[in-house]
Amino acid sequence: MIFTSIVVILVSFIISLTITPFLRQFIIRFGIFDAPEKSRKIHDSPKPTSGGLAIYVAFIVPIMIVFFINYSSFAGSIWFPRIIGLLFTSTLILIVGFVDDVRGMEPIKKLFFQVLASILIYYCGFKIKLFTNPFGETVQLGFLGLPITIVWIVGITNAINLVDGIDGLATGVVLFASITIYSISICMGNPVSTVLIAAILGACAGFLKYNFYPATIFMGDTGSQFLGFLIGVVSIGACQKSSLAVALLTPVIVLGLPIMETLLSVGRRVKNSSSPFQADMDHVHHRLLSRGYSQRQTVYILYMICVILGIIGFIFTAARSIFAAGLLAVLAILLLLGTVYFGYFQKLHNKNAEPK
């Protein structure tokens, strides 16, 4: 299945790389733009958005090809309802994101569809049943499995959406996370998850050419919610230590940047007595821009953080208890230093950080 996954990466990459320019012309013709907004956006001119449609096609096509070629193997297996469910629910999330890009949608409505999709995918088989404690016995989740699965998938969906505030950042975050989860999935001997994450990896790599600074197209909510939902769902299966025990700590580490950004953003907004859904310009990339870094430098710094977290997450997967504890201690120290450096213990004064 490794050879198949490599082919999937190449096919997904080529599709994404090829159709994105054509999609951009289509989007421009129909006037689907992300307009500048000083209160929460840093781009200074309208940009074509909803580029996530290209990512969607680049993901769906190779997965469907592999699915039909291996239909006899999937039919009757536990993966049949999972694949069908993933294709259906991810398409639902894509549609919700597209509607939000074109017409706008209230946060509570988007949350409703995210929860609905998470419930559906849970009953299709992507579920967190057990939690593998690296320092002790496996913890049975029981009836808590459903709400924890919902919180995980909805949380990651919105976390990726939240970091999509600067050219190439969300695409790169998912790309680096996918590389790590792809490697872990291979080591865990999980062929289906390997192919699924391979399609995500290739789609992001191809789209990044047009989304990196200076971006010629944005993925929009169409792409960020779709990718967030996918990576949230696939990480559940890809990081399994066995068919039943799911080690959530690994994807938590790998997706540490968007997760921490989400927690800090929600905490900040609640503290300021504003809605958790209220957009602002106080994210980590805004803080780096306010320190004088250019958009390109800011993205490179955050990419490096993703790479470091990915390496730690990969090592953590195979680590013994004592070594795992040491890794978590190092990670906690890095987190503390990061929050201090990015100024999360003080108010950001430069609210109008402009790209260079």
C-alpha positions in Angstrom: 0.0 0.0 0.0 3.0 2.3 0.3 3.4 2.3 -3.5 -0.3 3.1 -3.9 0.0 5.9 -1.4 2.9 7.4 -3.3 0.9 7.2 -6.5 -2.0 8.9 -4.7 0.3 11.7 -3.6 1.5 12.3 -7.1 -2.0 12.1 -8.7 -3.5 14.4 -6.0 -0.6 16.9 -6.4 -0.9 17.0 -10.2 -4.6 17.5 -10.1 -4.4 20.3 -7.6 -1.5 21.9 -9.4 -3.3 21.7 -12.7 -6.9 22.7 -12.0 -6.3 25.6 -9.5 -5.4 28.2 -12.2 -8.6 27.2 -14.1 -10.6 27.3 -11.0 -9.2 30.8 -10.3 -10.5 32.1 -13.6 -13.9 30.5 -12.9 -14.0 32.2 -9.5 -13.0 35.6 -10.9 -15.7 35.3 -13.6 -18.4 34.7 -11.0 -17.0 37.4 -8.7 -16.2 35.2 -5.7 -13.7 37.4 -3.8 -12.4 37.8 -0.3 -12.7 41.6 0.3 -10.2 43.5 2.5 -11.3 44.2 6.0 -9.0 46.2 8.3 -10.6 44.9 11.5 -9.5 41.3 10.9 -7.7 40.8 7.5 -4.3 41.9 6.3 -4.6 41.7 2.5 -5.2 45.1 0.9 -7.1 44.1 -2.3 -9.8 41.6 -3.2 -8.5 38.1 -3.8 -10.3 35.1 -5.4 -11.4 32.7 -2.8 -13.0 29.3 -2.4 -9.8 27.6 -3.8 -10.7 24.8 -1.5 -12.8 23.4 -4.4 -9.5 22.5 -6.1 -8.3 20.7 -3.0 -11.6 18.9 -2.8 -11.3 17.5 -6.4 -7.6 16.6 -5.8 -8.6 14.7 -2.8 -11.8 13.0 -4.0 -10.6 11.8 -7.4 -7.6 9.6 -6.3 -9.6 8.2 -3.4 -12.5 7.2 -5.6 -10.1 5.6 -8.1 -8.4 3.5 -5.3 -11.8 2.7 -3.8 -13.3 1.3 -7.0 -10.1 -0.5 -8.0 -10.1 -2.2 -4.6 -13.9 -2.4 -4.2 -13.9 -6.2 -3.6 -11.5 -5.7 -0.7 -13.5 -2.8 0.8 -17.0 -4.4 0.4 -18.0 -6.0 3.7 -15.0 -4.6 5.6 -15.2 -2.0 8.4 -13.7 0.5 6.0 -16.6 0.5 3.5 -19.0 2.6 5.7 -16.0 4.7 6.8 -14.9 5.7 3.3 -18.5 6.3 2.1 -19.2 8.3 5.3 -16.0 10.4 5.0 -16.8 11.3 1.3 -20.4 12.3 2.2 -19.6 14.3 5.4 -16.5 16.0 4.0 -18.6 17.1 1.0 -21.2 18.5 3.4 -18.6 20.5 5.2 -17.2 21.7 1.8 -20.7 22.9 0.8 -21.1 24.8 4.1 -17.8 26.5 3.6 -18.6 27.4 0.0 -21.9 28.9 1.0 -20.1 30.9 3.7 -17.6 32.2 1.2 -20.3 33.2 -1.3 -23.2 34.4 0.9 -21.9 34.3 4.4 -23.2 32.1 7.2 -23.8 32.6 10.9 -21.2 30.9 13.1 -23.9 29.0 15.0 -25.2 27.5 11.7 -21.7 26.4 10.7 -21.2 24.9 14.1 -24.5 23.0 13.7 -23.4 21.4 10.4 -19.9 20.6 11.8 -21.5 18.8 14.8 -23.9 17.0 12.5 -21.1 15.8 10.2 -19.1 14.7 13.3 -22.0 12.6 14.6 -22.5 11.0 11.3 -18.8 10.1 10.8 -18.7 8.7 14.4 -21.5 6.2 13.5 -19.7 5.4 10.3 -16.8 4.1 12.3 -14.3 7.0 12.8 -14.7 7.2 16.6 -12.6 7.6 19.7 -13.4 4.5 21.8 -10.4 4.3 24.0 -7.6 6.6 25.1 -4.1 5.1 25.2 -2.3 6.5 28.3 1.5 6.3 27.5 2.2 6.1 31.2 -0.3 3.5 32.2 -3.3 1.4 31.2 -5.8 2.2 28.4 -8.7 4.3 29.6 -12.2 3.1 28.5 -14.2 6.1 27.3 -17.6 4.4 27.1 -20.5 6.9 26.5 -17.9 9.8 26.5 -16.6 8.5 23.2 -19.2 10.4 21.1 -18.8 13.8 22.7 -15.0 13.6 22.7 -15.0 12.6 19.1 -17.3 15.5 18.3 -15.2 18.0 20.2 -12.0 16.7 18.6 -13.3 16.9 15.0 -15.2 20.2 15.4 -12.2 21.6 17.3 -9.7 20.8 14.6 -12.1 21.9 11.8 -12.2 25.4 13.4 -8.6 25.4 14.4 -7.5 25.1 10.8 -10.0 27.7 9.8 -8.7 30.0 12.5 -5.0 29.9 11.3 -6.1 30.7 7.7 -5.3 34.4 8.2 -2.1 34.8 6.2 -1.0 33.6 2.8 -0.1 29.9 2.8 -0.3 29.3 6.5 -3.3 27.0 6.8 -2.3 25.1 3.7 1.3 24.6 5.1 0.1 23.7 8.6 -2.1 20.9 7.1 0.7 19.9 4.7 3.3 19.4 7.5 0.8 17.7 9.7 -0.1 15.4 6.9 3.6 14.5 6.3 3.9 13.5 9.9 0.6 11.6 10.1 1.5 9.9 6.8 4.8 8.7 8.3 3.1 7.5 11.5 0.4 5.7 9.6 2.9 3.8 7.6 4.8 2.8 10.8 1.5 1.7 12.4 0.7 -0.5 9.4 -2.6 1.3 8.6 -2.9 1.2 4.8 -6.3 2.9 4.3 -5.4 5.8 6.6 -2.1 6.1 4.7 -3.9 6.5 1.4 -6.4 9.0 2.8 -3.7 11.2 4.3 -1.6 10.8 1.1 -4.4 12.5 -0.9 -4.6 15.4 1.6 -0.8 15.8 1.4 -0.7 15.9 -2.4 -3.7 18.2 -2.7 -2.1 20.7 -0.2 1.3 20.6 -1.9 -0.1 21.4 -5.3 -2.4 24.2 -4.0 0.4 25.8 -2.0 2.1 27.0 -5.2 -0.7 29.4 -5.7 -1.6 30.1 -2.1 1.9 31.0 -0.8 2.8 34.7 -0.4 1.9 36.5 -2.5 -1.2 34.4 -2.9 -3.1 34.5 -6.2 -6.0 32.6 -4.6 -7.3 31.9 -1.1 -8.7 28.5 0.0 -11.5 30.3 1.8 -13.8 28.6 4.4 -14.4 26.1 1.5 -10.9 24.8 1.9 -10.0 25.5 5.5 -13.1 23.8 7.0 -12.8 20.9 4.5 -9.2 20.4 5.3 -9.8 20.8 9.1 -12.5 18.3 9.0 -10.5 15.8 7.0 -7.4 16.0 9.1 -9.5 15.8 12.3 -11.2 12.6 11.1 -8.2 10.9 9.4 -5.9 11.5 12.4 -8.2 9.4 14.5 -7.5 6.4 12.4 -4.0 7.1 11.3 -2.5 7.5 14.8 -3.9 4.3 16.2 -1.5 2.1 18.1 -3.9 -0.8 17.6 -7.3 -1.3 16.0 -9.0 -0.2 19.2 -6.6 2.0 21.1 -6.4 5.6 19.9 -3.4 7.7 21.0 -4.8 11.2 20.9 -1.7 12.8 22.3 0.2 12.3 19.0 -2.2 14.2 16.7 -2.6 16.8 19.5 1.2 17.4 19.4 1.4 17.3 15.6 -1.5 19.8 15.3 -0.2 21.8 18.3 0.0 25.2 16.5 -3.6 25.5 15.4 -4.8 23.9 18.6 -3.0 26.3 20.8 -4.0 29.2 18.6 -7.6 28.2 19.0 -7.4 27.8 22.8 -5.6 31.1 23.2 -8.0 32.9 20.9 -11.1 31.6 22.7 -9.6 32.4 26.1 -8.7 35.9 25.0 -12.1 36.6 23.6 -13.9 35.2 26.6 -11.7 37.3 28.9 -12.5 40.4 26.9 -16.2 39.6 27.2 -16.6 39.1 23.5 -18.0 36.2 21.5 -15.6 33.2 20.9 -16.7 33.5 17.3 -15.7 37.2 17.0 -12.8 37.6 14.6 -9.9 39.9 15.6 -6.3 40.7 14.7 -4.6 39.3 17.7 -3.5 35.9 16.4 0.0 34.6 16.4 0.7 35.7 12.8 -0.5 39.2 13.6 1.9 39.3 16.6 4.8 38.3 14.4 3.9 40.9 11.8 3.7 43.5 14.6 7.3 42.6 15.5 8.4 43.6 12.0 8.5 40.3 10.3 7.3 40.1 6.7 4.5 37.8 5.7 7.0 35.4 4.1 9.2 35.4 7.2 6.2 34.9 9.5 5.0 31.9 7.5 8.5 30.4 7.5 8.7 30.8 11.3 5.4 29.1 11.8 6.3 26.4 9.3 9.4 25.7 11.4 7.2 25.3 14.5 5.1 22.8 12.7 8.1 20.8 11.6 9.4 20.7 15.2 6.1 19.6 16.6 5.8 17.0 13.8 9.2 15.5 14.7 8.3 15.5 18.4 4.9 13.9 17.6 6.5 11.2 15.4 9.1 10.3 18.1 6.4 10.4 20.8 4.5 7.6 18.9 7.3 5.0 19.5 8.7 6.4 22.8 8.8 4.5 26.0 7.0 6.0 29.1 10.1 7.8 30.6 11.2 9.2 27.3 7.6 10.2 26.4 7.4 12.1 29.7 10.6 13.9 28.8 9.3 14.9 25.4 6.1 16.3 27.0 8.2 18.2 29.5 10.3 19.7 26.7 7.1 20.5 24.8 5.7 22.3 27.8 8.8 24.4 28.2 8.8 25.3 24.5 5.1 26.2 24.8 5.8 28.5 27.7 8.7 30.2 25.9 6.5 30.6 22.8 3.7 32.3 24.7 6.2 34.7 26.3 7.9 35.5 23.0 4.7 36.0 21.1 3.5 38.4 23.9 0.4 36.5 25.0 0.9 37.8 28.5 0.6 41.4 27.2 -1.8 43.2 24.9 -0.9 43.5 21.3 -0.8 47.2 20.5 -0.2 47.2 16.8 -3.6 46.1 15.6 -2.9 47.2 12.0 0.1 45.1 11.3 0.6 45.3 7.6 2.4 42.8 5.3 5.7 43.6 3.8 
